[in-house]
Amino acid sequence: MGKTEKLLEKARRHPENLDFGDFETLLGRLGWAMDRQAGSHRLWISPKGARLPIQPRGAQAKSYQIKQFLRIHDEESDNE
């Protein structure tokens, strides 16, 4: 299992415990692109055009944003 798969599994099992840096690494490895940043808010675009605004809570990613990402990722993967 590679780093991408490990991060994806960690996000699924423990979305409340994922570092923000790991979340952004996961997004980038899965083909998402950061579109722009305004303050701490960053807008990421999925490979199929879905938009996901994210921002850290301290050093952690926000669990509801990880869940939004997982829903989009799964929907886009199912439609391939």
C-alpha positions in Angstrom: 0.0 0.0 0.0 1.5 3.3 -1.1 1.4 6.7 0.7 -1.7 7.8 -1.2 -3.7 4.8 -0.2 -2.5 5.0 3.4 -3.6 8.7 3.6 -6.9 7.9 2.0 -7.5 5.1 4.4 -6.6 7.3 7.4 -9.0 10.0 6.1 -11.8 7.4 5.9 -11.2 5.9 9.3 -10.3 9.0 11.3 -11.4 12.2 9.5 -11.2 14.1 12.8 -7.5 13.2 13.2 -5.9 14.1 9.9 -3.1 16.7 9.7 -3.9 19.6 7.3 -0.6 19.0 5.4 -1.5 15.4 4.9 -4.9 16.4 3.6 -3.4 18.7 1.1 -0.9 16.0 0.1 -3.8 13.6 -0.4 -5.7 16.1 -2.6 -2.6 16.8 -4.8 -1.8 13.1 -5.2 -5.4 12.3 -6.3 -5.2 15.0 -9.1 -6.9 17.9 -7.3 -5.4 21.4 -8.0 -5.3 24.4 -5.7 -7.1 27.2 -7.5 -6.5 30.1 -5.2 -6.0 31.2 -1.6 -7.6 34.0 0.4 -6.2 34.2 3.9 -6.4 30.8 5.4 -9.1 29.6 2.9 -7.9 27.5 0.0 -10.0 26.5 -3.0 -9.2 23.1 -4.5 -10.7 21.8 -7.7 -11.2 18.1 -8.4 -10.1 16.5 -11.7 -13.7 16.7 -12.8 -14.3 20.3 -11.7 -15.9 20.0 -8.3 -14.9 22.8 -5.9 -13.8 22.3 -2.3 -12.9 25.2 0.0 -10.8 24.1 2.9 -9.0 25.8 5.8 -7.1 24.4 8.8 -8.1 24.2 12.4 -4.7 24.7 13.9 -2.6 22.0 12.4 -5.5 19.7 11.8 -7.9 19.5 8.8 -11.6 20.0 9.6 -13.4 16.6 9.6 -16.5 17.9 7.8 -14.3 19.1 4.9 -12.6 15.7 4.7 -16.0 14.1 4.6 -17.1 16.4 1.8 -13.9 15.5 -0.1 -14.5 11.8 0.4 -18.0 12.1 -0.9 -16.9 14.0 -4.0 -13.9 11.6 -4.6 -16.2 8.5 -4.3 -18.9 10.0 -6.6 -16.3 10.9 -9.2 -14.6 7.5 -9.0 -17.9 5.8 -9.4 -18.6 7.7 -12.6 -15.4 6.7 -14.4 
